[in-house]
Amino acid sequence: MVQPLQNQRWDLSAKEIKEQADALMESMKAVYDQVAAVSVHEATFENSILPISNLDVTSSVIRNNLDFYQHVHTNKELRDASTECDKKLSEFEIELSMRKDVYDRVVAVEGSNMQCSNEGKRLVTRMVKLGKRNGLHLDDETQAKIKANKKRQTEIGIDFQKNLNEESEKLLFEPEQLAGLPNDFIKSLNKDKDSGSKLVVTLKYPHYFPIMKKCSVSQTRKVLETAFNSRCKEQNSAILAELVKLRAEKAAILGYENHAAFVHDMRMAKHPDNVIKFTNELAEKLQPLGKCDRDEMLRLKKVECKNGNEEFDGVINMWDLRYFMTKIEEMKYSVDHDKLKQYFPIHIVTKGLLNIYQELLGLRYEQVDDAHVWHEDVTLYSVKDDASEKLIGHFFLDLHPREGKYGHAACFDLIPGCLKADGTRQLAVAAMVANFTKPTSDAPSLLTHDEVETFFHEFGHVMHQICAEAEYEMFSGTSVECDFVEAPSQMLENWCWEYEPLKQMSQHYEDGSEIPQKLIESLIKSRNANTGVFYLRQIVLGTLDLNIHMCDHADIVQVYADACKNILCIPATEGTCMPATFGHLAGGYDAQYYGYLWSEVFCFDMFYSRFKKEGIMNQKVGRDYREKILKPGGSIDAEQMLRNFLGRNPNQDAFLQAKGLSEKSS
């Protein structure tokens, strides 16, 4: 077996997880004590900044190793041990971040004549700002309040995600209740042992999305949608209410108007007013499209109810939304999703995707045989620069669902790419975790086009982690402004809507035939299908997130219901609590969900201004992108990166035109 990367092991016992966490805390405290022992008047970059930065390089490797078990390991005992370890380490890190003695030395360094690189100066400035955001310039009593507040936020935020990961509800349906689903999906479902005839449906993505998109039985969709948006309802509603209160309290102590203002102070947006202006203007442009979408859905629903002798209620409900969005794509644009997915077997998509990324970014991937991994489904790849043949990092692919596994698709940073204490580079390691249907002896894993797009998106984050070459751990990988972090990955989704890349990563799963040009043309034409309701739903989620974080307490169910009614004009399902299932609210995206739309503006600007003009597989533009967008990590501001790549200030023109929202596109 190949040796673990940087000694990250996936075969630790619960006892070893605890012991490693304890040892890590001791070593971290020793470094902070060492810095605190330096006289304030003698504090320098070398004796007060570098020791902490070098500690971050080594400690993050161990920390990420211990944390990751809770998201991917098959053993519940180890997942639980990892979760407890995460809480313990998070609490300890809060203690360290609140060390006034260390902060005083960092402030002293900022005020001195620093002998370091521009990135080093950026590091010191950032450390001072983070200290102020922890209240270290305030009195001891206030600092103690902030510390207790942060510890509680961290503890319950971890519980929120753990509850979602461990959720395991199953629903039972007769085959006829799943009418409209393709045979391969029906065959993939387990039969209930007690009833004999009923099929078992989980609330995981590979079951939920196909049923919501294709099941013609309205009642089945309603039952599933209600269950899906009632996951962890009681526990997570209480957690979210407490988080909102705690965040508001901390923001007020630090002198901010609200938690959103506290968060946006470190983002491209700078202030909630700018976010509100952005989303309101976009919503206004989208409303006519949204009405057209809803009217078309109602027309289709009326016909379907008449044909099925069902009562037409005159309303598009949440459980109707994905179903009729799919119908519009099929009927208006002749997109046959069942036929389309037959050309996206996962092994062909993976091979094509990897080839596209390699060609575009000037990289070479090689699968590592007999690698040390956490599950048999997982594969490890090395990444080399194609020109120099120099090794620059590794990535894991963990693509199929398992009990207790993280339920969405995400990129996890395992080892940050940055300089070590001896000046050599620590190579980045990232893991892409997803939940695509697992192939069986009877059926291949066929991806929907949405899943292909998700694969492209998350793998974009992986490449951002690998290709960034920041000096310091704080700026490694995707450590950019949170309202820019999605832009590089969103931009790469565009390759899923272009003819040549689609051909490169598709092939019929049975006979290996090429995807028909007509099928691709229909798919590409459908890209702006349902633009109105799709983006209005995104604005609903961003509004929910923003509104609950602009006050000191909130009725989260009501805030969400109001946003659905006023923006999307589709009622939230009675009795559900979608916010309790919305991991972003507790998982580091608080007051930042708007960032998906904000960064999409930049994604289209980059794609249309450079790649679409100069060639989507143009290697010069691809290298330029790697050099000017991915390579800096967070070492320079996102706006500067965009100016460097575009040769001008970024703007909204390409986004509005691509979505049919500008005068030029009408």
C-alpha positions in Angstrom: 0.0 0.0 0.0 1.2 3.5 -0.8 2.1 5.5 2.3 -0.5 8.0 3.6 0.0 11.5 2.3 1.7 13.7 5.0 0.9 11.0 7.5 -2.8 11.5 7.1 -4.3 8.2 8.2 -7.8 6.8 7.5 -7.5 3.8 9.8 -7.3 5.6 13.2 -9.2 4.2 16.2 -11.5 6.4 18.2 -8.9 6.4 20.9 -6.2 7.5 18.5 -8.4 10.4 17.2 -8.7 11.7 20.7 -5.0 11.2 21.5 -4.0 13.1 18.3 -6.3 15.9 19.1 -4.9 16.2 22.6 -1.3 16.2 21.3 -2.2 18.8 18.7 -3.7 21.1 21.3 -0.5 20.9 23.4 1.8 21.7 20.5 -0.4 24.6 19.4 -0.5 26.1 22.9 3.3 25.8 23.2 3.8 28.0 20.0 1.3 30.6 21.2 3.1 30.7 24.6 6.4 31.1 22.8 5.1 34.2 20.9 3.5 35.6 24.1 6.9 35.4 25.8 8.5 37.8 23.3 8.7 41.4 24.6 6.1 43.6 22.8 8.9 46.0 22.0 11.0 43.3 20.4 8.2 41.7 18.4 9.1 41.1 14.8 7.7 39.3 11.8 10.2 36.4 12.4 9.5 35.9 16.1 5.8 36.7 16.3 4.1 36.1 13.0 6.1 33.2 11.4 5.8 30.9 14.3 2.0 31.1 14.2 1.9 30.9 10.4 4.2 27.8 10.4 2.0 26.2 13.1 -1.0 26.7 10.9 0.8 24.8 8.1 1.4 21.7 10.2 -1.6 21.8 12.5 -4.1 22.1 9.6 -2.9 18.8 8.2 -3.7 16.9 11.4 -6.8 18.9 12.1 -8.3 18.2 8.6 -7.4 14.5 9.0 -9.3 14.2 12.3 -12.3 16.3 11.1 -12.8 14.4 7.9 -13.9 11.1 9.5 -17.2 12.6 10.5 -18.1 13.3 6.9 -17.0 10.1 5.2 -16.2 7.2 7.5 -18.4 4.1 7.5 -17.9 3.5 11.2 -20.3 5.5 13.3 -18.1 5.3 16.4 -15.3 7.0 14.4 -17.7 9.6 13.0 -18.9 10.4 16.5 -15.3 10.5 17.8 -14.4 12.9 14.9 -17.4 15.1 15.7 -16.4 15.4 19.3 -12.8 16.0 18.4 -14.0 18.8 16.0 -16.0 20.4 18.8 -13.0 20.2 21.2 -10.5 21.5 18.8 -12.8 24.3 17.6 -13.3 25.4 21.2 -9.6 25.3 21.8 -8.9 27.3 18.6 -11.3 30.0 19.9 -9.2 30.1 23.1 -6.1 30.7 21.0 -7.8 33.3 18.8 -8.7 35.2 21.9 -5.2 35.4 23.3 -4.7 39.2 23.9 -1.0 38.7 24.7 -0.4 37.3 21.3 -2.6 39.9 19.6 -0.6 42.7 21.2 2.6 41.4 19.6 0.9 41.1 16.2 -0.3 44.7 16.5 3.3 45.8 17.4 4.6 44.0 14.3 2.1 45.8 12.1 3.3 49.2 13.5 6.9 48.3 12.8 9.1 48.5 9.7 8.2 45.0 8.5 10.9 43.2 6.4 8.7 40.7 4.5 6.9 40.2 1.2 3.7 41.9 0.2 1.8 38.7 1.0 3.5 38.7 4.4 2.3 42.3 5.0 -1.2 41.2 3.9 -1.0 38.3 6.5 -0.2 40.7 9.4 -2.9 43.1 8.4 -5.4 40.2 8.2 -4.3 38.9 11.6 -4.9 42.3 13.2 -8.3 42.6 11.6 -9.3 39.1 12.7 -8.2 40.0 16.2 -10.4 43.1 16.2 -13.3 41.0 15.0 -12.7 38.9 18.1 -12.9 42.0 20.3 -9.3 41.8 21.4 -9.2 45.6 21.5 -12.0 45.6 24.0 -12.0 45.1 27.8 -11.5 41.6 29.4 -15.2 41.2 30.4 -16.4 41.9 26.9 -13.7 39.5 25.5 -15.0 36.8 27.8 -18.6 37.3 26.5 -17.4 37.0 22.9 -15.3 33.9 23.6 -18.3 32.1 25.3 -20.5 33.2 22.4 -18.1 31.8 19.7 -17.7 28.5 21.5 -21.4 27.9 21.7 -21.9 28.9 18.0 -19.2 26.4 17.0 -20.6 23.6 19.1 -24.1 23.8 17.9 -23.1 24.5 14.3 -21.3 21.1 14.2 -24.4 19.4 15.7 -26.5 21.0 12.9 -24.5 19.3 10.2 -24.1 16.0 12.1 -27.9 15.8 12.4 -28.3 16.1 8.6 -25.4 13.6 8.0 -26.9 11.0 10.3 -30.5 11.4 9.1 -31.8 8.0 7.8 -35.6 8.2 7.3 -37.0 5.9 4.7 -40.3 6.0 2.9 -42.2 3.1 1.4 -44.1 3.4 -2.0 -45.9 0.9 -4.1 -44.4 0.7 -7.7 -47.5 2.5 -9.1 -46.9 5.4 -6.8 -43.6 6.0 -8.6 -45.2 6.2 -12.1 -43.1 8.2 -14.5 -39.8 7.0 -13.2 -37.6 5.1 -15.6 -37.2 1.3 -15.1 -33.5 1.5 -14.2 -34.4 3.7 -11.3 -37.2 1.5 -10.1 -34.9 -1.6 -10.3 -32.2 0.2 -8.3 -34.6 0.6 -5.3 -34.6 -2.0 -2.5 -37.8 -3.9 -1.7 -39.2 -3.6 1.8 -38.8 -7.0 3.5 -42.0 -6.7 5.5 -44.5 -5.6 2.9 -42.9 -7.5 0.0 -44.2 -5.2 -2.8 -43.3 -1.8 -1.5 -40.1 0.0 -2.5 -37.7 1.8 -0.1 -37.0 5.4 -0.8 -34.5 7.4 1.2 -34.2 11.2 1.5 -30.8 11.2 -0.1 -30.1 13.0 -3.4 -30.0 10.0 -5.7 -33.6 9.2 -4.7 -35.1 12.6 -3.9 -34.2 14.5 -7.1 -35.2 11.9 -9.7 -38.6 11.4 -8.0 -39.2 15.2 -7.7 -38.4 15.6 -11.4 -40.1 12.6 -13.0 -42.8 11.1 -10.7 -46.2 11.9 -12.3 -48.0 11.1 -9.0 -48.6 14.4 -7.3 -49.3 12.8 -3.9 -46.0 10.9 -4.0 -44.1 14.1 -4.7 -45.9 15.9 -1.9 -45.1 13.2 0.6 -41.4 13.1 -0.4 -41.0 16.9 -0.5 -42.7 17.2 2.9 -40.4 14.6 4.4 -37.3 16.1 2.7 -37.9 19.6 4.0 -38.8 18.2 7.5 -35.5 16.5 8.1 -34.1 17.3 11.6 -36.9 19.8 11.9 -37.1 20.0 15.7 -33.4 19.8 16.5 -32.1 22.0 13.8 -34.9 24.6 14.1 -33.8 25.1 17.7 -30.1 25.2 16.8 -30.7 27.8 14.0 -32.8 30.0 16.3 -30.0 30.0 18.8 -27.3 30.6 16.2 -29.2 33.7 14.9 -29.5 35.1 18.4 -25.8 34.4 19.2 -24.6 35.9 15.9 -26.6 39.0 16.5 -25.3 39.4 20.0 -21.7 39.1 18.9 -22.2 41.6 16.1 -23.8 44.1 18.5 -20.9 43.8 21.0 -18.4 44.5 18.2 -20.3 47.6 17.1 -21.9 46.3 13.9 -25.5 47.0 12.9 -26.2 43.3 12.6 -24.5 39.9 11.8 -24.8 40.4 8.1 -22.9 43.7 8.3 -20.2 41.9 10.4 -19.8 39.2 7.7 -19.9 41.5 4.7 -17.2 43.8 6.1 -14.7 41.1 4.9 -16.4 40.4 1.6 -16.5 41.9 -1.9 -19.9 43.3 -1.1 -18.7 45.3 1.9 -22.2 46.0 3.3 -25.7 44.4 3.3 -27.1 47.4 1.5 -25.1 46.5 -1.5 -26.4 42.9 -1.4 -30.0 44.1 -1.0 -29.6 46.4 -4.0 -28.0 43.7 -6.1 -30.7 41.1 -5.3 -33.6 43.5 -5.5 -32.5 44.7 -9.0 -32.0 41.2 -10.2 -35.3 40.0 -8.8 -37.1 42.9 -10.5 -35.5 41.9 -13.9 -36.4 38.2 -13.3 -40.1 38.7 -12.2 -41.5 38.8 -15.8 -39.6 35.7 -16.7 -40.8 34.0 -13.4 -44.4 34.8 -14.3 -44.0 33.3 -17.8 -42.5 30.2 -16.2 -45.3 29.8 -13.7 -48.0 30.4 -16.3 -46.5 27.7 -18.5 -46.3 25.3 -15.5 -49.9 26.0 -14.6 -51.0 25.4 -18.2 -49.2 22.0 -18.2 -50.6 21.1 -14.8 -54.1 21.9 -15.9 -53.8 19.5 -18.9 -52.2 16.8 -16.7 -54.9 17.0 -14.1 -57.6 16.9 -16.8 -56.0 13.8 -18.4 -55.6 12.1 -15.1 -59.1 13.0 -13.8 -57.5 14.9 -10.9 -58.8 18.1 -9.4 -56.9 21.2 -10.7 -56.1 23.4 -7.7 -54.8 26.3 -9.8 -51.6 26.5 -7.8 -47.9 25.6 -8.5 -46.8 24.0 -5.2 -43.3 23.3 -4.1 -43.7 19.6 -4.9 -44.7 20.6 -8.4 -41.8 22.9 -9.1 -39.0 20.5 -10.2 -41.5 18.2 -12.0 -42.9 20.9 -14.2 -39.5 22.5 -14.7 -38.5 19.1 -16.2 -41.7 19.0 -18.2 -40.9 22.4 -19.8 -37.4 21.2 -20.7 -38.8 18.1 -22.3 -41.7 19.6 -24.1 -40.5 23.1 -25.1 -36.9 22.1 -25.8 -37.3 18.4 -26.6 -34.8 17.5 -23.9 -35.2 13.8 -23.0 -33.4 13.5 -19.7 -33.8 9.7 -19.5 -32.3 9.3 -22.9 -29.6 11.9 -22.2 -28.3 10.2 -19.0 -27.7 7.0 -21.0 -24.8 8.8 -22.6 -23.3 9.9 -19.2 -22.0 6.7 -17.5 -19.9 7.9 -14.6 -16.7 6.3 -15.7 -16.9 8.0 -19.1 -17.9 11.4 -17.6 -15.0 11.1 -15.1 -12.5 10.3 -17.9 -13.7 13.1 -20.1 -13.9 15.6 -17.3 -10.3 14.8 -16.2 -9.0 15.1 -19.8 -10.7 18.5 -20.2 -9.3 19.9 -17.0 -5.8 18.6 -17.9 -5.8 20.1 -21.3 -7.3 23.4 -20.2 -5.1 24.0 -17.2 -1.9 22.3 -18.4 -1.9 19.5 -15.9 -1.5 15.7 -15.9 -3.4 13.4 -13.6 -2.3 9.8 -12.7 -4.3 7.4 -10.6 -2.3 6.1 -7.6 -2.6 2.4 -7.3 -3.1 0.7 -3.9 -3.5 4.1 -2.2 -4.3 4.5 1.4 -8.0 5.5 1.4 -11.0 5.5 3.8 -13.3 3.4 1.6 -13.0 1.0 -1.3 -15.0 3.4 -3.6 -12.3 6.1 -3.2 -9.6 6.7 -5.7 -6.5 8.9 -5.4 -4.8 10.8 -8.2 -1.5 12.7 -8.4 -1.4 16.1 -10.2 1.7 17.2 -12.2 2.3 20.4 -14.2 2.4 19.2 -17.8 5.2 21.4 -18.9 7.7 20.9 -16.0 6.4 17.4 -15.0 6.7 18.7 -11.4 4.3 17.2 -8.8 2.0 19.9 -7.5 -0.6 18.0 -5.4 -3.1 15.1 -5.1 -6.9 14.7 -5.0 -9.3 12.0 -3.8 -12.6 11.2 -5.6 -15.3 9.7 -3.3 -18.4 9.8 -5.5 -21.1 7.4 -4.1 -23.5 7.6 -1.2 -23.1 5.6 2.0 -24.9 5.5 5.4 -23.7 8.4 7.5 -21.8 10.1 4.7 -21.9 13.8 4.0 -25.1 14.1 1.9 -24.3 16.8 -0.7 -21.4 17.4 -3.1 -18.4 19.3 -1.8 -14.6 19.8 -2.0 -12.8 19.2 1.3 -9.4 20.8 1.8 -7.2 18.1 3.5 -3.7 19.5 3.1 -3.2 23.2 2.3 -0.7 24.1 -0.4 1.7 26.7 1.0 5.3 27.2 2.1 6.6 25.2 5.1 9.0 26.5 7.7 12.0 25.4 5.7 10.9 27.3 2.7 9.9 24.2 0.6 6.3 23.9 -0.6 3.7 21.7 1.0 1.7 20.1 -1.8 -2.0 20.5 -1.6 -4.4 17.6 -1.2 -8.2 17.9 -1.7 -11.1 15.5 -1.7 -14.2 15.7 -3.8 -17.1 14.1 -2.0 -20.4 13.4 -3.9 -23.4 11.2 -3.9 -23.8 9.9 -7.4 -25.6 6.6 -7.8 -23.3 3.7 -7.4 -23.0 1.2 -10.3 -24.1 -2.4 -9.7 -23.7 -5.7 -11.5 -27.2 -5.1 -13.0 -27.1 -1.3 -13.7 -24.4 1.2 -14.5 -24.2 4.6 -12.7 -25.7 7.0 -15.2 -25.5 10.7 -14.4 -28.1 13.3 -15.1 -26.8 16.4 -16.8 -27.3 18.3 -13.5 -25.0 15.8 -11.9 -22.4 16.3 -14.7 -22.6 20.0 -14.0 -22.2 19.4 -10.2 -19.2 17.2 -10.9 -17.6 19.9 -13.0 -18.3 22.6 -10.3 -16.9 20.7 -7.4 -13.9 19.5 -9.3 -13.3 23.2 -10.1 -12.9 23.8 -6.3 -10.5 20.8 -6.2 -8.3 22.4 -8.9 -8.4 25.8 -7.1 -7.0 24.0 -4.0 -4.3 22.3 -6.0 -3.3 25.1 -8.3 -3.1 27.9 -5.7 0.5 28.8 -4.8 0.1 31.1 -1.9 3.0 31.6 0.6 1.0 31.4 3.7 -1.6 28.8 4.9 -4.1 31.6 5.6 -4.3 32.4 1.8 -4.0 28.8 0.5 -6.4 27.2 -2.0 -9.9 28.6 -2.0 -9.2 31.1 0.8 -10.6 34.0 -1.2 -13.6 36.3 -0.3 -16.6 34.1 0.2 -18.7 36.0 -2.3 -16.0 35.2 -5.0 -15.1 31.6 -4.0 -17.8 30.1 -6.2 -16.9 32.0 -9.4 -14.0 29.9 -10.6 -16.0 26.7 -10.2 -19.2 28.3 -11.7 -17.2 29.4 -14.7 -16.1 25.9 -15.4 -19.7 24.7 -15.4 -19.9 26.4 -18.8 -18.0 23.5 -20.4 -21.1 21.3 -19.6 -23.1 23.4 -22.1 -20.6 23.3 -25.0 -20.7 20.8 -27.9 -17.1 19.6 -27.9 -16.7 19.0 -24.2 -20.1 17.3 -24.0 -19.0 14.9 -26.7 -15.7 14.3 -24.9 -17.3 13.1 -21.7 -20.2 11.1 -23.1 -20.8 7.7 -24.7 -23.7 5.4 -24.7 -23.4 3.0 -21.8 -24.4 -0.1 -23.8 -22.9 0.3 -27.3 -20.4 3.1 -26.9 -22.1 5.2 -29.5 -21.6 9.0 -29.7 -24.2 11.3 -28.3 -26.4 12.5 -31.1 -25.9 16.1 -32.2 -29.6 16.8 -32.0 -29.7 15.7 -28.3 -26.8 18.1 -27.5 -28.4 20.9 -29.5 -31.7 20.5 -27.6 -29.8 20.5 -24.3 -27.8 23.6 -25.1 -31.0 25.5 -26.2 -32.7 24.5 -22.9 -30.0 26.2 -20.8 -32.2 29.2 -20.1 -35.4 27.1 -19.6 -37.0 28.1 -16.3 -34.4 30.9 -15.8 -37.1 33.0 -14.0 -38.1 30.5 -11.3 -34.6 29.0 -11.0 -32.9 32.4 -10.1 -35.9 33.6 -8.1 -35.5 30.5 -5.9 -31.9 31.4 -5.5 -32.9 34.9 -4.4 -35.4 33.3 -2.0 -32.6 31.4 -0.3 -30.3 34.4 -0.2 -33.1 36.5 1.2 -33.9 34.0 3.9 -30.2 33.9 4.9 -29.9 37.7 4.8 -33.1 38.5 6.6 -32.6 36.2 9.5 -29.1 37.7 9.9 -30.2 41.3 9.9 -32.2 41.0 13.2 -31.5 39.6 16.6 -34.1 36.8 16.5 -36.3 35.4 13.7 -39.3 33.1 13.0 -37.3 31.2 10.4 -40.4 29.3 9.1 -42.2 32.6 8.5 -39.2 34.4 7.0 -38.8 31.6 4.5 -42.6 31.4 3.8 -42.7 35.2 3.2 -39.7 35.0 0.8 -41.3 32.1 -1.1 -44.6 34.0 -1.4 -43.3 37.4 -2.3 -40.3 36.6 -4.5 -41.0 33.1 -6.0 -44.8 33.4 -5.8 -44.9 29.7 -4.9 -46.0 28.8 -1.3 -43.7 27.0 1.1 -45.2 23.6 2.0 -47.2 23.7 5.2 -45.7 21.9 8.1 -42.2 21.8 6.8 -39.1 23.7 7.9 -36.8 24.0 4.9 -34.3 26.3 6.8 -33.6 23.4 9.3 -32.3 21.3 6.3 -30.2 24.2 4.8 -26.7 23.3 5.8 -25.3 26.6 4.5 -26.9 28.5 7.4 -24.8 26.7 10.0 -21.9 25.6 7.8 -19.9 28.8 7.2 -22.2 30.5 4.6 -24.2 32.5 7.1 -25.3 35.8 5.5 -23.3 34.8 2.4 -25.7 32.6 0.3 -26.1 35.7 -2.0 -22.5 34.9 -3.0 -23.6 32.2 -5.4 -25.4 34.8 -7.5 -22.9 37.6 -6.9 -20.0 35.3 -8.1 -22.0 34.1 -11.0 -21.8 37.6 -12.5 -18.0 37.2 -12.5 -18.1 33.7 -13.8 -20.0 34.8 -17.0 -17.7 37.8 -17.4 -14.6 35.6 -17.3 -16.1 32.9 -19.6 -17.6 35.2 -22.3 -14.9 37.8 -22.3 -12.0 35.4 -22.6 -12.8 31.7 -23.3 -15.8 32.2 -25.5 -14.0 34.8 -27.5 -10.6 33.1 -27.7 -11.7 29.5 -27.7 -13.1 27.3 -24.9 -10.2 24.9 -25.1 -7.6 27.6 -25.8 -4.6 26.5 -23.8 -3.2 30.0 -23.5 -6.4 31.3 -22.0 -6.5 28.3 -19.7 -3.0 28.9 -18.5 -3.8 32.6 -18.0 -6.8 31.5 -15.9 -4.7 29.2 -13.8 -2.0 31.9 -13.4 -4.2 34.9 -12.6 -7.3 33.4 -11.0 -6.3 30.1 -9.3 -2.6 30.5 -8.5 -2.9 33.6 -6.2 -5.2 31.7 -3.8 -6.3 34.5 -1.4 -3.0 36.4 -1.6 -4.6 39.3 -3.5 -8.1 40.8 -3.6 -10.6 39.1 -5.9 -11.3 42.3 -7.8 -7.6 42.6 -8.6 -7.5 39.0 -9.8 -10.5 39.7 -12.1 -8.8 42.9 -13.4 -5.6 40.9 -14.1 -7.5 38.2 -16.0 -10.0 40.4 -17.9 -7.7 43.4 -18.5 -10.5 45.7 -17.1 -12.9 46.1 -14.2 -15.5 43.3 -14.1 -19.2 44.1 -15.0 -22.6 42.4 -15.2 -23.1 42.7 -19.0 -22.2 39.1 -19.9 -24.4 37.6 -17.1 -27.4 39.7 -18.0 -27.0 38.9 -21.7 -26.5 35.2 -21.1 -29.6 35.0 -19.0 -31.8 37.0 -21.4 -32.1 39.9 -19.0 -30.4 42.7 -20.9 -31.7 44.9 -23.8 -29.1 43.3 -26.1 -30.5 39.9 -25.5 -34.1 40.7 -26.0 
